[in-house]
Amino acid sequence: MMNSIRHLSRLNKISLMLIAASILTGCGKEQPKTEYVARVNDVYLTKKELASLIDTTMVNTLHKSEVIRNWVNREILFQKAKNDGILQQDNYKRLIKNSGKELAGVLLLDSYISSVTINFEQRDIINYYKENSNDFKLRDKSYLLNIIHFSNDNRAVEFRSLVIDSDWQKAMNVFYGDSAIISAENKVLLKEQDVYSIKVLRVVKRLHPLEISIVISEREGYYTVVQVLKKYLKGSLPSFDVIKQDVEKRYLAEKRKELLENYIKDLYSKNEIEVIN
C-alpha cells in the first residue's frame, strides 16, 4: 500500500520512460521551425513545450538553460538509442510496459486526490500544531526577518529612514509598486545557512530584535535593508503564527496520505487478489 503512495513522489523517475515512449509516436514528424528554443536534428523543443516543463515567467535564465540542456541531452541519447535498435529490444519493451502501468497508477491517484476537497477549520490546524509540536521544532539556528532588495541605493536609504520613522509595513505600503524594488519578503523564517549573502548574515547576527540594518551594498545595483524580528536557537519552537503555512501544508499532506491509504484499501476490497508465498 505504502509503495503505491510513494509512486506519487517517483513521478520524475518515471518521466524519462514516459518521454521515451511518447517520442516514439512523434519521432519522424517534423515540427514547425518557428518559435522553438532548441533542436536535435528534426526534433524541436518549442517555446510552448518549454513552458509546460517549467514556469518560464518565474525561473531565472540559468535554470531555464539547464532544463533546455537536459532536454537536448535526453533527445541525443534517445535518437542514438533508436538508431542502435534499443527500442526493439525485449528489455526496453518490458521496461516501457512496466513503467506505463506504474505511471497509470500515479495518474489515477493524482486524479483521485485532486477530486477530493479536504475541509478543515483554523482550530484543526492549531490542534495539529500542538499535538505535533516536536516535529516543528527548529533543527538549525534561524531568524525571522523582514528583508527587501533595491536596485537603487538612494531608494534603499529612503526606505530605511521611513521604517525608522514609522514601521516596516507602513514603509512597504508607501513603496508599493516602486520600480527600484527587486524583491521583498515579510516575516520570512530562514535557517542561518539559508541567509544567502555572507554580508547580510554578518549584519543579521549583530542586530537585536526589531533593529533595522544599515543599507547593505552587496554588489553594484543590489542594496539590501533587513530587520530582525526574532532570533531562534536550534531546538526552539516558533509560534503558530510564524509557521502557520508550513503547519497547514503538513496537515494537508497527512490528510491526503490518509485518503490515499483508504482509497487503496477500498480497491483491495473490490478486487480478487491472491498472493502465493
C-alpha positions as CSV (number, residue, x, y, z in Angstrom):
1,M,0.0,0.0,0.0
2,M,2.7,2.4,1.0
3,N,4.6,1.6,-2.2
4,S,1.7,2.8,-4.2
5,I,1.6,6.0,-2.3
6,R,5.3,6.5,-2.8
7,H,4.7,6.4,-6.5
8,L,3.5,10.0,-6.4
9,S,6.9,11.1,-5.4
10,R,8.5,9.0,-8.0
11,L,6.9,10.7,-11.0
12,N,10.2,12.3,-12.0
13,K,11.8,8.9,-12.2
14,I,9.1,7.6,-14.4
15,S,9.0,10.7,-16.6
16,L,12.1,9.6,-18.5
17,M,10.4,6.4,-19.6
18,L,7.2,8.3,-20.4
19,I,9.1,10.8,-22.6
20,A,10.9,7.9,-24.4
21,A,7.5,6.3,-25.1
22,S,5.8,9.4,-26.2
23,I,8.7,10.3,-28.6
24,L,8.0,7.0,-30.4
25,T,4.8,8.4,-31.7
26,G,6.2,11.8,-32.6
27,C,9.6,10.9,-33.9
28,G,10.0,11.5,-37.6
29,K,7.2,14.0,-37.8
30,E,8.9,17.3,-38.4
31,Q,7.6,20.1,-36.2
32,P,7.3,23.7,-37.2
33,K,10.7,25.5,-37.3
34,T,9.3,28.7,-35.7
35,E,9.0,29.6,-32.0
36,Y,11.4,26.9,-30.9
37,V,14.2,27.1,-28.3
38,A,16.2,24.0,-29.1
39,R,16.6,21.4,-31.9
40,V,18.2,18.0,-32.2
41,N,18.1,17.1,-35.9
42,D,14.4,17.1,-36.9
43,V,13.0,17.2,-33.3
44,Y,12.2,20.6,-31.9
45,L,11.6,21.9,-28.4
46,T,9.1,24.7,-28.8
47,K,8.5,27.6,-26.5
48,K,5.1,26.2,-25.7
49,E,6.6,22.8,-24.7
50,L,9.3,24.5,-22.6
51,A,6.6,26.4,-20.8
52,S,4.9,23.1,-20.0
53,L,8.1,21.9,-18.4
54,I,8.8,25.0,-16.3
55,D,7.2,28.3,-15.4
56,T,9.2,30.4,-17.8
57,T,7.9,33.6,-16.1
58,M,9.3,32.7,-12.7
59,V,12.6,30.8,-13.3
60,N,15.9,32.5,-13.9
61,T,18.0,32.2,-17.1
62,L,20.4,29.7,-15.5
63,H,17.6,27.3,-14.6
64,K,16.0,27.7,-18.0
65,S,19.3,26.9,-19.7
66,E,19.7,23.8,-17.5
67,V,16.2,22.5,-18.5
68,I,17.0,23.0,-22.2
69,R,20.4,21.3,-21.9
70,N,18.8,18.3,-20.2
71,W,16.2,18.1,-23.0
72,V,19.0,18.2,-25.6
73,N,21.0,15.5,-23.7
74,R,17.9,13.3,-23.4
75,E,17.0,13.8,-27.1
76,I,20.5,13.0,-28.3
77,L,20.6,9.8,-26.2
78,F,17.1,8.7,-27.4
79,Q,17.9,9.3,-31.1
80,K,21.1,7.3,-30.7
81,A,19.3,4.5,-28.9
82,K,16.7,4.4,-31.6
83,N,19.3,4.2,-34.3
84,D,21.1,1.4,-32.5
85,G,18.0,-0.7,-32.2
86,I,17.5,-0.3,-28.4
87,L,13.8,0.4,-28.9
88,Q,13.3,-3.1,-30.4
89,Q,15.0,-4.9,-27.6
90,D,12.8,-7.0,-25.3
91,N,14.3,-5.4,-22.2
92,Y,13.3,-1.9,-23.4
93,K,9.8,-3.0,-24.2
94,R,9.4,-4.7,-20.8
95,L,10.6,-1.5,-19.1
96,I,8.2,0.6,-21.1
97,K,5.3,-1.7,-20.3
98,N,6.1,-1.8,-16.5
99,S,6.6,2.0,-16.3
100,G,3.4,2.6,-18.2
101,K,1.5,0.6,-15.6
102,E,3.2,2.5,-12.8
103,L,2.5,5.8,-14.4
104,A,-1.1,5.0,-14.9
105,G,-1.4,4.2,-11.2
106,V,0.3,7.5,-10.3
107,L,-2.1,9.4,-12.6
108,L,-5.1,7.6,-11.1
109,L,-4.0,8.5,-7.5
110,D,-3.3,12.1,-8.6
111,S,-6.7,12.3,-10.3
112,Y,-8.4,10.9,-7.2
113,I,-6.7,13.2,-4.7
114,S,-7.4,16.2,-7.0
115,S,-11.1,15.5,-7.0
116,V,-11.3,15.4,-3.2
117,T,-11.8,18.5,-1.1
118,I,-10.3,18.5,2.4
119,N,-12.4,20.6,4.6
120,F,-10.8,22.0,7.8
121,E,-11.0,24.9,10.1
122,Q,-8.4,27.0,11.8
123,R,-8.7,25.1,15.1
124,D,-7.9,21.9,13.2
125,I,-4.5,23.3,12.2
126,I,-3.8,24.7,15.6
127,N,-4.6,21.4,17.3
128,Y,-2.3,19.6,14.8
129,Y,0.4,22.1,15.6
130,K,0.0,21.4,19.3
131,E,-0.2,17.7,19.0
132,N,2.9,17.5,16.8
133,S,4.9,20.3,18.3
134,N,8.1,18.3,18.4
135,D,8.0,18.0,14.6
136,F,8.0,21.7,14.2
137,K,11.0,22.5,16.5
138,L,13.8,24.1,14.5
139,R,16.7,21.9,13.6
140,D,19.0,24.8,13.0
141,K,19.6,28.3,14.3
142,S,17.1,30.5,12.5
143,Y,16.0,34.1,12.0
144,L,12.6,35.7,11.5
145,L,13.3,38.6,9.1
146,N,11.8,41.4,7.1
147,I,14.1,41.8,4.1
148,I,14.0,44.0,0.9
149,H,16.4,44.4,-2.0
150,F,16.7,47.6,-4.1
151,S,18.4,48.3,-7.4
152,N,18.9,52.0,-6.3
153,D,20.9,52.8,-3.2
154,N,19.1,56.2,-2.7
155,R,15.7,54.5,-2.6
156,A,17.1,51.9,-0.1
157,V,18.2,54.8,2.1
158,E,14.8,56.5,1.9
159,F,13.0,53.2,2.7
160,R,15.2,52.6,5.8
161,S,14.6,56.2,7.0
162,L,10.8,55.7,6.6
163,V,10.9,52.4,8.5
164,I,12.8,54.1,11.4
165,D,10.2,57.0,11.4
166,S,7.2,54.6,11.3
167,D,7.4,50.9,10.8
168,W,8.2,48.2,8.2
169,Q,4.6,47.7,7.0
170,K,3.9,51.4,6.6
171,A,7.1,51.8,4.6
172,M,6.1,48.9,2.4
173,N,2.8,50.5,1.8
174,V,4.4,53.7,0.7
175,F,6.9,52.0,-1.5
176,Y,4.3,49.6,-3.0
177,G,5.0,49.2,-6.7
178,D,8.3,51.1,-6.6
179,S,10.4,50.1,-9.7
180,A,13.6,50.1,-7.6
181,I,12.4,47.2,-5.5
182,I,14.0,43.9,-6.7
183,S,12.2,41.7,-4.2
184,A,10.8,41.8,-0.7
185,E,9.8,39.3,2.0
186,N,7.9,40.0,5.2
187,K,8.2,37.7,8.2
188,V,10.3,35.1,6.5
189,L,11.8,32.4,8.6
190,L,15.3,31.4,7.4
191,K,17.8,28.9,8.7
192,E,21.2,30.5,9.3
193,Q,22.7,28.7,6.3
194,D,19.8,29.9,4.1
195,V,20.7,33.6,4.6
196,Y,22.2,33.6,1.1
197,S,24.6,36.5,1.5
198,I,27.6,36.5,3.9
199,K,27.3,40.3,4.2
200,V,23.7,40.1,5.2
201,L,24.3,37.2,7.6
202,R,27.1,39.1,9.3
203,V,24.7,42.1,9.8
204,V,21.8,39.9,10.9
205,K,24.0,38.2,13.6
206,R,24.8,41.7,15.1
207,L,21.3,43.1,15.1
208,H,18.9,42.9,18.1
209,P,15.2,42.0,17.6
210,L,13.3,44.8,15.8
211,E,16.5,46.6,14.9
212,I,16.9,47.9,11.3
213,S,20.1,47.3,9.4
214,I,22.1,49.9,7.5
215,V,21.8,49.7,3.8
216,I,23.9,46.7,2.8
217,S,25.7,47.1,-0.5
218,E,26.0,43.5,-1.6
219,R,27.1,44.4,-5.1
220,E,26.6,47.1,-7.7
221,G,22.9,47.6,-8.3
222,Y,21.8,45.4,-5.3
223,Y,21.2,47.1,-2.0
224,T,19.5,45.4,1.0
225,V,17.7,46.5,4.1
226,V,16.9,43.9,6.7
227,Q,15.0,43.9,10.0
228,V,15.5,41.1,12.5
229,L,12.1,40.3,14.2
230,K,13.3,37.4,16.2
231,K,16.2,35.0,16.6
232,Y,15.7,31.3,17.3
233,L,18.1,28.8,18.8
234,K,18.3,25.2,17.5
235,G,15.5,23.2,19.0
236,S,13.2,26.1,19.7
237,L,9.6,26.1,18.7
238,P,8.3,29.0,16.6
239,S,4.9,30.3,17.5
240,F,2.0,29.0,15.3
241,D,1.6,32.4,13.6
242,V,5.2,32.3,12.4
243,I,4.9,28.8,10.7
244,K,1.2,28.7,10.1
245,Q,1.7,28.0,6.3
246,D,4.1,25.1,7.0
247,V,1.8,23.6,9.6
248,E,-1.1,23.8,7.1
249,K,0.9,22.2,4.3
250,R,2.0,19.3,6.6
251,Y,-1.6,18.9,7.9
252,L,-3.0,18.6,4.3
253,A,-0.2,16.3,3.2
254,E,-1.1,13.9,6.1
255,K,-4.8,14.1,5.3
256,R,-4.0,13.3,1.6
257,K,-1.9,10.4,2.7
258,E,-4.8,9.0,4.8
259,L,-7.2,9.4,1.9
260,L,-4.9,7.5,-0.5
261,E,-4.4,4.7,2.0
262,N,-8.2,4.4,2.4
263,Y,-8.7,4.6,-1.3
264,I,-6.3,1.7,-1.9
265,K,-7.8,-0.3,0.9
266,D,-11.2,0.1,-0.9
267,L,-9.7,-1.1,-4.2
268,Y,-8.3,-4.2,-2.4
269,S,-11.8,-5.0,-1.2
270,K,-13.3,-4.7,-4.7
271,N,-10.8,-6.9,-6.5
272,E,-9.8,-10.6,-6.3
273,I,-6.2,-10.6,-5.0
274,E,-4.1,-13.7,-4.4
275,V,-0.5,-13.8,-3.2
276,I,1.2,-17.2,-3.1
277,N,4.3,-17.5,-0.9
